[in-house]
Amino acid sequence: MKKRIVITGAGIFACNGKGKEEFWQSLKDGKAGYHPVTATFDPSQFRTNIAGEISDFDPTIYMGKKGLRLMDRSGKLILCAGTLCIQDSKFIITEENTDEVAVSTGSTLGSIRSIVEFDEITLKEGPRYVNPGLFPNTVINAASSQISIWHNIQGFNSTVSTGFTASLDAMLYAYDQIQDGLVKLIYAGGVEEMCIQTFLGFHSLKFLSGSKPGESFVNCPFDRRRNGITLGEGAAIVAMEDYEQASARGADIMAEIASFGICFDPFRVNKYNPRGTGLKTAMRRALEAAELEPKDIDYICANANSTVAADKIETEAIKEVFGEYAYKIPISSIKSMTGECFSVSAAFSVVASLGAIVKDFIPPTINYQEKDPDCDLDYVPNQSRSAHLKNVLIVSFGPSGQNTCMVLRRFEK
């Protein structure tokens, strides 16, 4: 018999909010968090200097000072988000139940800065002069492991590295493991950190808004003026658990995970499939697995990241999957406020959708000014709306073929 899997906690660090309540309020108010980079690197060499950097991030507020000195930014971000989530879930981890608790996170670029710094010392001074305490940060699973180490979680610890959809894929992996009875509760989500190496990579690919000669910065998903992403960072973790356990311990249930839909649709490296074949398939599979019709979806938390191709493809995919109902369903992009945060963006969307369900509102797509004839649906422009939502479709996809969707459902006994 299929288990009901619910979400009983959330922890988040984003450029526009620390902790779920501040993050939800920022979304409701239409507050953007991106600004000129000041804390992580000197952006003066780039055409654009704006990013979704958490410039005032201080992990000692949440974790104290001990044990953080050798941890990199990704580790600190996800550890703090994980700690907030564990506190929010009110689940007490003990020696008796620790084997039934696990961690599953998504991260793809999280260790790049650590690798560069480690190798730089090796090349300049030789391997004997490298602090061995820095080596753990160079592996992709280091950040996720910090949650288990600090909180004595002895179930599995897994890191998924699938690019733009990684954090949602990590939640899918967690969902399957709970269904199979391997563990009862999993802290799942993702992390990406801001650093000059990743910023340079996206800038060199001309993927950033304002990175092309003659163009200025603007972050406006679905808007005719859009010209590229605003790179962001952060971490988000949710507590996923078997409903029977959550009910037995009297947990506060925020929502139920109804289904996932996935489809890998390789087209070209760093190029979106203009037909959106995989995205349409992932949407349909999510609806089918949730046993829902298109008209049952009350809100779509879109992937839209302010790139010309992706926003158009997503709009066309929604039209094909939802038919005439596509023009009636509210759709919005929280990336208009957080930026494109790569592996963790989908986890941000999950936490945003939890807030939409719990607080009865639909986040807006801010900076929306000029209608694009290729993007002609209801994008909840500039102001949030009051709404009682039952089913939310969360969409995540990337330019190299990854497509993952989730249906999040208002919890009913």
Sequence and secondary structure as in RCSB ss.txt:
>XXXX:A:sequence
MKKRIVITGAGIFACNGKGKEEFWQSLKDGKAGYHPVTATFDPSQFRTNIAGEISDFDPTIYMGKKGLRLMDRSG
KLILCAGTLCIQDSKFIITEENTDEVAVSTGSTLGSIRSIVEFDEITLKEGPRYVNPGLFPNTVINAASSQISIW
HNIQGFNSTVSTGFTASLDAMLYAYDQIQDGLVKLIYAGGVEEMCIQTFLGFHSLKFLSGSKPGESFVNCPFDRR
RNGITLGEGAAIVAMEDYEQASARGADIMAEIASFGICFDPFRVNKYNPRGTGLKTAMRRALEAAELEPKDIDYI
CANANSTVAADKIETEAIKEVFGEYAYKIPISSIKSMTGECFSVSAAFSVVASLGAIVKDFIPPTINYQEKDPDC
DLDYVPNQSRSAHLKNVLIVSFGPSGQNTCMVLRRFEK
>XXXX:A:secstr
    EEEEEEEEEETTEESHHHHHHHHHHT    EE  SS   TTSS  EEB  TT  THHHH STT TT  HHH
HHHHHHHHHHHHHHT    TTTGGGEEEEEE SSTTHHHHHHHHHHHHHH GGGS GGGGGGGSTTHHHHHHHHH
HT  S EEEE  GGGHHHHHHHHHHHHHHTTS SEEEEEEEE   HHHHHHHHHTT BTT STT      TTBTT
  SB BB EEEEEEEEEHHHHHHTT    EEEEEEEE     BTTB  TT HHHHHHHHHHHHHTT  GGG  EE
E    S HHHHHHHHHHHHHHHGGGGGTS EE THHHH B GGGHHHHHHHHHHHHHHHTEE  BTT  SBBTTB
 S   BSS EE   SEEEEEEE TTS EEEEEEE    
